[in-house]
Amino acid sequence: MFVRNALVVTGLLAALTQAAPAEKKASGHKLTVYWGAEDDTTTLDDVCNDSSYDVVNLAFLSHFFSDGGYPKMSIGNLYGPSRAQKKAGATGLQDGSSLVKSIKNCQSKGKPVILSMGGATDYSNVRLYSDNQGQQIANTVWNLFLGGTDDKELRPFGDVKLDGVDLDNETNDGTGYLAMTKQFKANFQQDTSKKYYITTAPQCPYPDQSEPLDVCQLLDWVQVQFYNNGNCNI
């Protein structure tokens, strides 16, 4: 999935009711929007202020291992790395300070802002080759985007804590993803100040080896891609 800023993906979001405002809890269906994959006129504030959307996925963290051993971000509305990121050799990261206010706006409305990791394989590389790599990425992302406290100066969004991660693995290889998911969930337990989510966006043809069943069973919700998938298209 490499999508425009306002591509909507439907999914089963049962666990979301814990964080949603009271007026939204009556609904068992939620709407997720992927934002940021391409430069567009639709701003993050536009999406956050639109009552149609319940969850915002920032698209994308496109590569697990890039310059300096850090991940690579591909959010179209952002530019290059910050001075601190450059100094650390983490030139695949982006300075996300321009989005901090908008992310806080979304979160203040009870809309989780989640980091989507992956996308179409022509534009991403989120393949893992071992459980150790999976655990390493979970710890790196935890510290850079979520509740971790290491590498503070490298955090793209400063002290803003995103609300979780979305697994958009389209490699058809789930190696290391179970270990990564377990490590994320262990890390989530370290910060009791907020609720963190981990989700996935598998392709609709079954089975999708990119998102193994044992991984899906640990997630908060699943949002199936019913597009660009031949007979599955809706």
matplotlib code that plots the C-alpha trace (Angstrom):
import matplotlib.pyplot as plt

x = [0.0, 1.5, -1.4, -2.5, -2.9, -6.6, -7.0, -9.6, -9.2, -12.1, -11.3, -12.4, -11.5, -13.1, -10.4, -10.4, -13.5, -11.2, -9.7, -12.5, -14.7, -18.0, -20.1, -18.1, -18.3, -21.8, -20.4, -18.7, -17.2, -14.4, -12.8, -9.0, -7.2, -3.7, -2.1, 1.3, 2.3, 2.4, 2.6, -1.0, -3.2, -5.0, -3.3, -3.1, -5.3, -7.9, -8.0, -8.0, -10.9, -13.0, -15.5, -15.6, -12.3, -11.6, -7.9, -5.0, -2.1, 1.0, 2.4, 5.1, 8.1, 9.2, 12.5, 13.5, 17.3, 18.7, 21.5, 23.3, 21.3, 18.2, 14.8, 13.8, 10.7, 8.8, 6.2, 5.6, 4.9, 8.2, 11.6, 15.1, 16.6, 17.1, 20.6, 20.8, 19.7, 22.3, 25.0, 24.0, 24.1, 20.4, 19.7, 16.8, 14.8, 12.8, 12.4, 8.7, 8.5, 6.1, 3.5, 3.7, 0.8, -1.4, -0.7, -1.6, -4.8, -5.7, -5.0, -7.0, -10.0, -9.6, -8.2, -5.2, -2.2, -0.4, 2.9, 2.3, 5.4, 5.9, 3.8, 4.2, 7.5, 8.5, 8.8, 9.7, 11.8, 10.4, 11.7, 13.2, 15.6, 15.6, 13.8, 16.7, 16.1, 12.4, 13.2, 15.8, 13.3, 10.6, 13.0, 14.2, 10.7, 9.7, 12.4, 12.0, 8.3, 6.5, 7.2, 10.9, 13.4, 16.6, 17.8, 15.6, 17.4, 16.7, 12.9, 11.2, 8.2, 10.0, 8.2, 5.0, 4.2, 2.4, -0.3, 1.1, 2.2, 0.6, 2.2, 1.8, 4.2, 3.7, 6.8, 4.9, 7.4, 6.6, 10.0, 10.7, 7.3, 6.1, 9.2, 8.8, 5.1, 5.9, 8.6, 6.4, 3.8, 6.4, 7.6, 4.0, 3.8, 6.7, 4.6, 1.3, 0.6, -1.4, -2.8, -0.7, -2.1, -0.6, -2.5, -2.1, -3.3, -3.1, -4.0, -7.5, -6.3, -6.1, -3.7, -1.4, 2.0, 3.1, 0.9, 1.0, -2.0, 0.0, 0.9, -2.7, -3.9, -1.8, -3.0, -5.6, -7.4, -7.0, -7.9, -8.0, -6.9, -9.8, -8.2, -5.4, -6.0, -7.7, -10.9, -10.9, -11.4, -14.5]
y = [0.0, 3.3, 5.6, 9.2, 11.3, 10.6, 7.0, 5.4, 1.8, 0.1, -2.4, -4.1, -1.7, -3.3, -2.4, 1.3, 2.0, 2.2, 5.4, 6.9, 9.8, 8.8, 9.8, 7.4, 4.4, 3.4, 2.5, -0.8, 0.3, 2.8, 4.4, 4.7, 7.1, 6.8, 10.2, 11.4, 8.9, 11.7, 15.4, 16.7, 19.6, 17.7, 18.6, 16.5, 19.1, 18.6, 14.9, 15.4, 17.9, 15.7, 13.8, 11.0, 9.6, 7.8, 6.8, 8.4, 6.3, 8.2, 6.8, 5.6, 4.4, 2.7, 1.0, -0.7, -0.3, 2.7, 5.2, 4.8, 1.7, 3.8, 3.5, 5.6, 7.7, 8.6, 11.1, 13.3, 16.6, 16.4, 17.1, 16.0, 15.1, 17.5, 18.7, 16.1, 13.3, 14.3, 14.4, 10.8, 9.6, 8.9, 10.7, 8.5, 10.0, 13.3, 16.4, 16.1, 19.3, 20.9, 18.2, 18.3, 20.7, 18.7, 15.4, 16.9, 18.3, 14.8, 13.2, 15.9, 14.8, 11.2, 10.1, 7.8, 8.8, 5.6, 5.1, 2.8, 0.7, -0.6, 0.0, -1.3, -3.2, -0.9, 1.9, 0.1, -2.6, -3.9, -7.5, -9.0, -11.9, -13.0, -12.6, -10.4, -8.0, -7.8, -7.1, -4.5, -2.6, -2.7, -1.1, 1.5, 2.6, 2.6, 5.1, 7.2, 7.5, 6.1, 6.1, 5.3, 7.6, 6.7, 8.8, 11.8, 14.2, 12.0, 11.8, 13.1, 14.5, 15.5, 14.8, 13.8, 10.1, 8.5, 6.1, 2.9, 1.1, -0.4, -3.4, -2.9, -5.7, -6.6, -8.8, -12.1, -13.0, -12.7, -13.7, -11.9, -10.2, -12.3, -11.4, -7.8, -7.7, -9.3, -6.8, -3.9, -5.2, -5.6, -2.1, -0.7, -2.0, 0.3, 3.4, 3.4, 7.0, 6.1, 3.3, 2.1, 0.1, -2.3, -3.1, -4.6, -4.2, -7.6, -8.2, -9.7, -13.0, -15.7, -16.7, -13.6, -14.8, -11.2, -11.0, -14.5, -15.6, -15.8, -12.2, -11.1, -12.8, -10.4, -7.2, -4.7, -4.7, -5.7, -3.6, -5.7, -4.2, -4.8, -2.9, -3.6, -7.3, -8.7, -10.7, -9.1, -5.6, -3.8]
z = [0.0, -1.1, -0.9, -1.2, 2.0, 2.5, 1.5, 3.9, 5.1, 6.9, 9.6, 12.8, 15.6, 18.6, 21.1, 20.1, 22.3, 25.3, 23.9, 21.9, 23.2, 24.8, 21.8, 19.6, 21.8, 20.7, 17.2, 16.7, 13.4, 13.0, 10.0, 9.6, 7.2, 6.0, 5.7, 4.5, 1.7, -0.9, -1.0, -1.2, -0.3, 2.4, 5.7, 8.8, 10.5, 7.8, 8.5, 12.3, 12.1, 9.9, 12.1, 9.5, 10.6, 13.9, 13.5, 11.6, 10.4, 9.5, 6.3, 6.3, 8.2, 5.0, 5.9, 9.1, 8.5, 6.7, 7.2, 10.5, 11.3, 11.9, 10.1, 7.1, 7.0, 3.9, 5.0, 2.0, 3.8, 5.7, 4.4, 5.5, 8.9, 11.8, 12.7, 15.5, 13.2, 10.7, 13.3, 14.4, 10.8, 11.0, 7.7, 6.8, 9.6, 9.1, 11.1, 12.1, 14.2, 11.8, 12.5, 16.3, 16.8, 14.3, 16.0, 19.4, 17.8, 16.6, 20.0, 21.8, 19.8, 20.9, 17.6, 17.9, 15.6, 14.7, 12.8, 9.8, 9.0, 5.5, 2.3, -1.2, -1.7, -4.6, -2.0, 1.2, 2.9, 6.2, 5.8, 8.9, 8.9, 12.6, 15.9, 17.1, 14.3, 15.2, 18.8, 17.8, 15.6, 18.3, 20.7, 18.2, 17.2, 20.8, 21.6, 18.5, 18.2, 21.3, 25.1, 25.1, 26.6, 24.7, 21.7, 22.8, 20.5, 17.5, 18.0, 14.8, 16.8, 19.9, 23.2, 21.4, 21.9, 19.0, 19.9, 18.4, 15.3, 12.2, 10.5, 6.7, 5.7, 2.0, 1.6, 2.0, 4.7, 8.3, 9.7, 13.0, 13.2, 16.1, 18.1, 17.1, 18.2, 21.5, 22.2, 21.3, 23.7, 26.4, 25.8, 26.0, 29.6, 30.6, 30.1, 32.0, 31.2, 28.0, 25.9, 23.0, 20.0, 17.5, 14.4, 10.9, 7.4, 5.7, 2.0, 1.5, -0.3, 2.4, 3.9, 3.8, 5.0, 5.5, 8.7, 10.3, 12.3, 15.5, 15.1, 14.3, 17.5, 19.6, 17.9, 18.9, 15.5, 11.9, 8.9, 5.7, 2.3, 0.0, -2.9, -5.5, -4.8, -7.9, -7.0, -3.5, -4.7, -3.4]

ax = plt.figure().add_subplot(projection="3d")
ax.plot(x, y, z, "-o")
ax.set_aspect("equal")
plt.show()
